[in-house]
Amino acid sequence: MRYDVLIIGAGPVGNYLANLLARDYSVAVVERKNSFGGKACTGIIGAENYERLGLPKKAVLNELYGATFYSRIQSFSIGRKSPQAYLVDRKTLERELAKRAMRRGADYLMSTTFKGFKNGKAILQHLGETLEVKADFYVGADGVNSTVAKAMGAKTKAEFLSGYEVEVLGEFERKSVEVWVNKEITPDFFAWVAPIDGETARVGTFGSIEALNRFLRLRRLEPTRILEFKAGTVGFGWRKPWVRGNVALVGDSALQIKPTTAGGIVYGMLCAEGLRKALLEGRPENYWNYCSWVRRQISFGLRFRKLFLGLDQEAIERIFEVLGSEEAREVIETQADFDDHLRTAKAILKRPKLLAKLIKVSPSLIRALL
């Protein structure tokens, strides 16, 4: 078998890329699993980019209009009149994107494991048989623990966290996400409650299973009402290069992940568009430059992550006092961007009163955000 492009990994980003490339190239997609979905993923995607990327409405489970933020002793809410994000079904999202790619001519090999490269070919294990597939270009979209990244000799400098999420029965405000920042409960990350509807939600955090259990107790959610449990790994940092010769990484494989929220679907898809542009030009080395916006967001997110790890709960409470003020909430509601967290931070820091209050909390806070 021979193709112009072979994509290893049929997650949302791999399927999105296959759909983009199948317009101009012969494309095959290899997936280790025997079905789509199944990965631990809260599935919150910013509404603006969901529409811009043309993602399938069929995958949307719920529209989210705002969020309520909780610390140990206080809370504040933000919201808008239009949906700011969608909660999606990961399986449906992947299937619908794969179907689009197939209609454009892409071939799919499910239950197929990428074993490595040999003599310029991809060695695959498919239904007990070893296959050798030749392609002009290879793309690793095979997740955080990317086999393609190892095969191409990419180097990783990142923090890896285990994530735990349950789908649980309870009572929830359907239109609003909950974000809980309490280091006494979840010291490594925030905890979240993402409602699917009024009685079910995806609830999770990163760090340890004990942290999730503590949060479930704090939120008064019964462990006997859990409908589904998933676990996974996320990486915050850099994996380089993103392209070497005729092999590239995209999505979680390249750690194109928000260190602020651990979301990676949008950043991966935006970079998939950059990779397509570079391939059409015949200059894959331009891929890195075409992802400059995503790289700036990751750089900001890593600074924010370092800042968060250095804060104690007392400092977090003081930050909550600032962000919960009427002026800060007005800025967030009118200027914040779900995927552009750097822009959101700059909008807050442009207000002199808010800037002065945050400096009092910690001068290093301002240096980190800027």
Rosetta blueprint (number, residue, H / E / L):
1 M L
2 R E
3 Y E
4 D E
5 V E
6 L E
7 I E
8 I E
9 G L
10 A L
11 G L
12 P H
13 V H
14 G H
15 N H
16 Y H
17 L H
18 A H
19 N H
20 L H
21 L H
22 A L
23 R L
24 D L
25 Y L
26 S L
27 V E
28 A E
29 V E
30 V E
31 E L
32 R L
33 K L
34 N L
35 S L
36 F L
37 G L
38 G L
39 K L
40 A L
41 C L
42 T L
43 G L
44 I E
45 I E
46 G E
47 A H
48 E H
49 N H
50 Y H
51 E H
52 R H
53 L L
54 G L
55 L L
56 P L
57 K H
58 K H
59 A H
60 V E
61 L E
62 N E
63 E E
64 L E
65 Y L
66 G E
67 A E
68 T E
69 F E
70 Y E
71 S L
72 R L
73 I L
74 Q L
75 S E
76 F E
77 S E
78 I E
79 G E
80 R L
81 K L
82 S L
83 P L
84 Q L
85 A E
86 Y E
87 L E
88 V E
89 D L
90 R H
91 K H
92 T H
93 L H
94 E H
95 R H
96 E H
97 L H
98 A H
99 K H
100 R H
101 A H
102 M H
103 R H
104 R L
105 G L
106 A L
107 D E
108 Y E
109 L E
110 M L
111 S L
112 T E
113 T E
114 F E
115 K E
116 G E
117 F E
118 K E
119 N L
120 G L
121 K E
122 A E
123 I E
124 L E
125 Q E
126 H E
127 L L
128 G L
129 E E
130 T E
131 L E
132 E E
133 V E
134 K E
135 A E
136 D E
137 F E
138 Y E
139 V E
140 G E
141 A L
142 D L
143 G L
144 V L
145 N L
146 S L
147 T H
148 V H
149 A H
150 K H
151 A H
152 M L
153 G L
154 A L
155 K E
156 T E
157 K E
158 A E
159 E E
160 F E
161 L E
162 S E
163 G E
164 Y E
165 E E
166 V E
167 E E
168 V E
169 L E
170 G L
171 E L
172 F L
173 E L
174 R L
175 K L
176 S E
177 V E
178 E E
179 V E
180 W E
181 V L
182 N L
183 K L
184 E L
185 I L
186 T L
187 P L
188 D L
189 F L
190 F L
191 A E
192 W E
193 V E
194 A E
195 P E
196 I L
197 D L
198 G L
199 E L
200 T E
201 A E
202 R E
203 V E
204 G E
205 T E
206 F E
207 G L
208 S L
209 I H
210 E H
211 A H
212 L H
213 N H
214 R H
215 F H
216 L H
217 R H
218 L H
219 R L
220 R L
221 L L
222 E L
223 P H
224 T H
225 R H
226 I E
227 L E
228 E E
229 F E
230 K E
231 A E
232 G E
233 T E
234 V E
235 G E
236 F E
237 G E
238 W E
239 R E
240 K E
241 P L
242 W L
243 V E
244 R E
245 G L
246 N L
247 V E
248 A E
249 L E
250 V L
251 G H
252 D H
253 S H
254 A H
255 L L
256 Q L
257 I L
258 K L
259 P L
260 T L
261 T L
262 A L
263 G L
264 G L
265 I H
266 V H
267 Y H
268 G H
269 M H
270 L H
271 C H
272 A H
273 E H
274 G H
275 L H
276 R H
277 K H
278 A H
279 L H
280 L H
281 E L
282 G L
283 R L
284 P H
285 E H
286 N H
287 Y H
288 W H
289 N H
290 Y H
291 C L
292 S H
293 W H
294 V H
295 R H
296 R H
297 Q H
298 I H
299 S H
300 F H
301 G H
302 L H
303 R H
304 F H
305 R H
306 K H
307 L H
308 F H
309 L H
310 G H
311 L L
312 D L
313 Q H
314 E H
315 A H
316 I H
317 E H
318 R H
319 I H
320 F H
321 E H
322 V H
323 L H
324 G L
325 S L
326 E H
327 E H
328 A H
329 R H
330 E H
331 V H
332 I H
333 E H
334 T H
335 Q H
336 A L
337 D L
338 F L
339 D L
340 D L
341 H H
342 L H
343 R H
344 T H
345 A H
346 K H
347 A H
348 I H
349 L H
350 K L
351 R L
352 P H
353 K H
354 L H
355 L H
356 A H
357 K H
358 L H
359 I H
360 K H
361 V H
362 S L
363 P H
364 S H
365 L H
366 I H
367 R H
368 A H
369 L H
370 L L
